[in-house]
Amino acid sequence: MYDYIIIGTGPSGGNIAHNLFKAGANILVLEAGKLMNKKTFPRTEADTSARLYWGGGIEFDTDAKMGFLRTRVVGGTSIVNQCLLDRFDDIAFNDWKAESGVNWFTNEQLAKHYDTVEHALALHTFTANEMNRNAQLFTQSCDKIGVKWGYLRKGQSDCAQERGNDCMACLGGCHRDSKQSSYAGYLRDDIAAGLNIQTETEVTQIVHNGNTVTLHALQQSKPVTFQAKNIVLAGGAFGTTKMLLQSGFKKQLPALGKNFSTHPQFMSFGLFNEEIHAYKGYFQTVASKDPNLRQKGYKLENVFAPPISAAMLFSRTGAYHQEIMRNYTRMTCIEVAVRDENAGEIKVDNKGKLTIDKPFTAQDRRRRDEGRELIANILTNEGAKKVYASPFSVGLHLMGGSVMGTDSAKSVVDPEFRVHGYKNMFVADSSIYPNAPGINPSLTIMALAQKLSDQLIGANHGI
Ligand SMILES: Cc1cc2nc3c(=O)[nH]c(=O)nc-3n(C[C@H](O)[C@H](O)[C@H](O)COP(=O)(O)OP(=O)(O)OC[C@H]3O[C@@H](n4cnc5c(N)ncnc54)[C@H](O)[C@@H]3O)c2cc1C
């Protein structure tokens, strides 16, 4: 019998497993994905989709209008993310407080947890000489048009750019362990030191027996069972919500599955006469940091996409498609990320399949359209001959579904990270986000996980 079983190893599970392991707790970590490392991460874009992602690549909403990305590997989605790590502002926390009734959602209350996480990871804020041509054109145009921008902060130690490494390759896992994924940042050394982890083990059912919890799982397709005094669900918005839904908790928790948000991102490409090579070097170093856009509910990010993903972003075929791909090296790219409303819902059908409803509200559409118009302005002002706006949106920040709040009719998790009514089932991952913050979520996921870790260690729950 374990004192704690932690399910999932992304920014949330990785942090909690690390802290409890260091505190000497009797723990087991379960992860649906495989353990990979800098030597075994995929080397090509196609291989990355097939080997790292749930669903073998992209999962869609029920309308097939929005695609979602999340991974199934030790380290969770932090293995493929850009690791841009931002603290929330007061706007985000005030909106969380208003939605949830949780009064410790403030920068002051979370400062020490942010500090601990930031102290544990290598962080780097980009500078002017690290911008590639895509970023130079974006910032030059923003300056002319009057859009405020700023340098991004990334969790990375040594990317060896001078030796020709491109961060685009890190979208399939960092081959230098420079990116501060929850594997490189937390778990790698713990596993070497004997952390008890079972990989390729997907939890399918949670049975609550009062003082203990039984977990049924499939380990490489074979049924297995585990028991613990406490469990920590860290499967992410889809994973955690699905585990609770398919275990029948919806009856007691009517809000389960609701309030799904995802910061939908729409990319626009600008065609220039000159060679841009937007995939070179650090391909994401700057973004809009404009109070006006923040207030309007969207931000602009200077990004790019590897070739297969770029090709999939356009629904048209034939000459139009060829024109885009033939000019790939002369394209720049900016995306608008919308701070979306909470209208989505995560469900599980009677065959146990995840289904996602993600209606786009009138406000979401207004924000997208305004952002796209501004991007077109930025690109044409700097000399783009043509602008191609992708009709598809991608959700990379999966949030909600098991949200935190004081009212058990409207939320799933209480302000002490317990599933309402269950004293030994905890959640502190992206599923507890009450609404979309409009800010990169990972650092706050880790700060919340740190708060829960401190709470569990402090309360001496079996440690
Ligand atoms: C391409 C991309 C770029 C991104 N860039 C950024 C960025 O720059 N900055 C930022 O802040 N965020 C970024 N994100 C988002 C960020 O990575 C996620 O918000 C974050 O990883 C979520 O953390 P989590 O711990 O809640 O879940 P996850 O990281 O998704 O981890 C969940 C883990 O649980 C496992 N799991 C799920 N269900 C089960 C089960 N039933 N049994 C066992 N294991 C299970 C999964 O396999 C997975 O390993 C990006 C995402 C993507 C896809």
The ligand as an SDF file (V2000), in Angstrom:
LIG
                    3D

 53 58  0  0  0  0  0  0  0  0999 V2000
    3.3720   22.4640  -28.7950 C   0  0  0  0  0  0  0  0  0  0  0  0
    3.0560   23.0140  -27.4240 C   0  0  0  0  0  0  0  0  0  0  0  0
    3.7100   24.1480  -26.9800 C   0  0  0  0  0  0  0  0  0  0  0  0
    3.4210   24.6650  -25.7300 C   0  0  0  0  0  0  0  0  0  0  0  0
    4.1520   25.7440  -25.2660 N   0  0  0  0  0  0  0  0  0  0  0  0
    3.9390   26.1930  -24.0080 C   0  0  0  0  0  0  0  0  0  0  0  0
    4.7630   27.2340  -23.4750 C   0  0  0  0  0  0  0  0  0  0  0  0
    5.6890   27.7280  -24.1230 O   0  0  0  0  0  0  0  0  0  0  0  0
    4.5010   27.6700  -22.2120 N   0  0  0  0  0  0  0  0  0  0  0  0
    3.4910   27.1310  -21.4420 C   0  0  0  0  0  0  0  0  0  0  0  0
    3.2930   27.5790  -20.3110 O   0  0  0  0  0  0  0  0  0  0  0  0
    2.7290   26.1280  -21.9230 N   0  0  0  0  0  0  0  0  0  0  0  0
    2.9310   25.6310  -23.1600 C   0  0  0  0  0  0  0  0  0  0  0  0
    2.1970   24.5750  -23.6240 N   0  0  0  0  0  0  0  0  0  0  0  0
    1.1630   23.9850  -22.7200 C   0  0  0  0  0  0  0  0  0  0  0  0
    1.7530   23.1820  -21.5570 C   0  0  0  0  0  0  0  0  0  0  0  0
    2.7470   22.2890  -22.0100 O   0  0  0  0  0  0  0  0  0  0  0  0
    0.6340   22.4330  -20.8240 C   0  0  0  0  0  0  0  0  0  0  0  0
   -0.3100   23.4040  -20.3970 O   0  0  0  0  0  0  0  0  0  0  0  0
    1.1500   21.6690  -19.6100 C   0  0  0  0  0  0  0  0  0  0  0  0
    2.1130   20.7000  -19.9830 O   0  0  0  0  0  0  0  0  0  0  0  0
    0.0110   20.9660  -18.8670 C   0  0  0  0  0  0  0  0  0  0  0  0
    0.5520   20.3500  -17.7270 O   0  0  0  0  0  0  0  0  0  0  0  0
   -0.2060   19.1870  -16.9510 P   0  0  0  0  0  0  0  0  0  0  0  0
    0.7450   18.6710  -15.9270 O   0  0  0  0  0  0  0  0  0  0  0  0
   -1.5090   19.7040  -16.4930 O   0  0  0  0  0  0  0  0  0  0  0  0
   -0.5280   18.0820  -18.0800 O   0  0  0  0  0  0  0  0  0  0  0  0
    0.4160   17.3350  -19.1210 P   0  0  0  0  0  0  0  0  0  0  0  0
    1.6910   18.0610  -19.3150 O   0  0  0  0  0  0  0  0  0  0  0  0
   -0.3910   17.0900  -20.3400 O   0  0  0  0  0  0  0  0  0  0  0  0
    0.7640   15.9540  -18.4180 O   0  0  0  0  0  0  0  0  0  0  0  0
   -0.1980   14.9630  -18.1910 C   0  0  0  0  0  0  0  0  0  0  0  0
    0.4740   13.6090  -18.1370 C   0  0  0  0  0  0  0  0  0  0  0  0
   -0.4440   12.6580  -17.6090 O   0  0  0  0  0  0  0  0  0  0  0  0
   -0.4100   11.4640  -18.3800 C   0  0  0  0  0  0  0  0  0  0  0  0
   -1.7200   10.8220  -18.2810 N   0  0  0  0  0  0  0  0  0  0  0  0
   -2.9120   11.3040  -18.7190 C   0  0  0  0  0  0  0  0  0  0  0  0
   -3.9060   10.4410  -18.4570 N   0  0  0  0  0  0  0  0  0  0  0  0
   -3.3340    9.3810  -17.8340 C   0  0  0  0  0  0  0  0  0  0  0  0
   -3.8590    8.1480  -17.3190 C   0  0  0  0  0  0  0  0  0  0  0  0
   -5.1570    7.8520  -17.3960 N   0  0  0  0  0  0  0  0  0  0  0  0
   -2.9930    7.2740  -16.7520 N   0  0  0  0  0  0  0  0  0  0  0  0
   -1.6560    7.5610  -16.6590 C   0  0  0  0  0  0  0  0  0  0  0  0
   -1.1250    8.7170  -17.1390 N   0  0  0  0  0  0  0  0  0  0  0  0
   -1.9470    9.6240  -17.7160 C   0  0  0  0  0  0  0  0  0  0  0  0
   -0.0770   11.9530  -19.7840 C   0  0  0  0  0  0  0  0  0  0  0  0
    0.4730   10.9040  -20.5730 O   0  0  0  0  0  0  0  0  0  0  0  0
    0.9070   13.0750  -19.5130 C   0  0  0  0  0  0  0  0  0  0  0  0
    2.2290   12.6130  -19.4400 O   0  0  0  0  0  0  0  0  0  0  0  0
    2.4410   24.0540  -24.8930 C   0  0  0  0  0  0  0  0  0  0  0  0
    1.7790   22.9010  -25.3500 C   0  0  0  0  0  0  0  0  0  0  0  0
    2.0800   22.3830  -26.6110 C   0  0  0  0  0  0  0  0  0  0  0  0
    1.3390   21.1590  -27.0750 C   0  0  0  0  0  0  0  0  0  0  0  0
  1  2  1  0
  2  3  1  0
  2 52  2  0
  3  4  2  0
  4  5  1  0
  4 50  1  0
  5  6  2  0
  6  7  1  0
  6 13  1  0
  7  8  2  0
  7  9  1  0
  9 10  1  0
 10 11  2  0
 10 12  1  0
 12 13  2  0
 13 14  1  0
 14 15  1  0
 14 50  1  0
 15 16  1  0
 16 17  1  0
 16 18  1  0
 18 19  1  0
 18 20  1  0
 20 21  1  0
 20 22  1  0
 22 23  1  0
 23 24  1  0
 24 25  2  0
 24 26  1  0
 24 27  1  0
 27 28  1  0
 28 29  2  0
 28 30  1  0
 28 31  1  0
 31 32  1  0
 32 33  1  0
 33 34  1  0
 33 48  1  0
 34 35  1  0
 35 36  1  0
 35 46  1  0
 36 37  1  0
 36 45  1  0
 37 38  2  0
 38 39  1  0
 39 40  1  0
 39 45  2  0
 40 41  1  0
 40 42  2  0
 42 43  1  0
 43 44  2  0
 44 45  1  0
 46 47  1  0
 46 48  1  0
 48 49  1  0
 50 51  2  0
 51 52  1  0
 52 53  1  0
M  END
$$$$
